[in-house]
Amino acid sequence: AQKVTQAQTEISVVEKEDVTLDCVYETRDTTYYLFWYKQPPSGELVFLIRRNSFDEQNEISGRYSWNFQKSTSSFNFTITASQVVDSAVYFCALSNGGSSNTGKLIFGQGTTLQVKP
Amino acid sequence: NAGVMQNPRHLVRRRGQEARLRCSPMKGHSHVYWYRQLPEEGLKFMVYLQKENIIDESGMPKERFSAEFPKEGPSILRIQQVVRGDSAAYFCASSGGPPGPYNEQFFGPGTRLTVL
């Protein structure tokens, strides 16, 4: 079965603090893709990153960084020096890459991040 | 390049009415996915369509819901005889090719359905 768990329902930090959003996934496929999306208060979904299961290299993009660890089935997301504009709901998602894959995304429940000034 | 477009952005229906949600994929995209986001929940996959074909409808409720993606025109998600539990945000995503490492899903802004 495929499953994505975001155990943190809500996180509140003060501006400039670092914050890590946890994501744990379950899949039987050896090829899969992991994603993070941001949903600001306006409601749209903003793509942040995709990671292939064969590529465990961590990635940094500005204040954002992602730590992919297959050994613990985790794909955590860290925001450094958080800003008020980072306040949003963040979703982690999984898509299987096998031959029967239809590309559908399995989403976690989301983590609501509130950054206070 | 216009992104994925969905209309209407907000839709209000009374119980028993029909709701039609439209999704125009990005230019050149022929693969469409529909997801539903119930209040306070994550998104749940509903259906995956290619032009004129339903490929995966494993997430569709068995009754009242249907989807199509005709050769010409937008993809339509149709909900018949709506009930209050259908109130949700419905997101459409499009992709330029079959599932794979180089075919991203780009999401539209969503349609927020409210059933009174």
Interface residues (C-beta under 8 A of the other chain):
Chain A: Y33 Y37 G43 E44 L45 F47 R50 N52 F91 A93 S95 G97 N101 T102 G103 K104 L105 I106 F107 G108 Q109 G110
Chain B: H31 Y33 Y35 E41 G42 L43 K44 F45 Y48 I55 D56 S58 G59 A89 F91 A93 S95 P98 P99 G100 P101 N103 E104 Q105 F106 F107 G108 P109 G110 R112
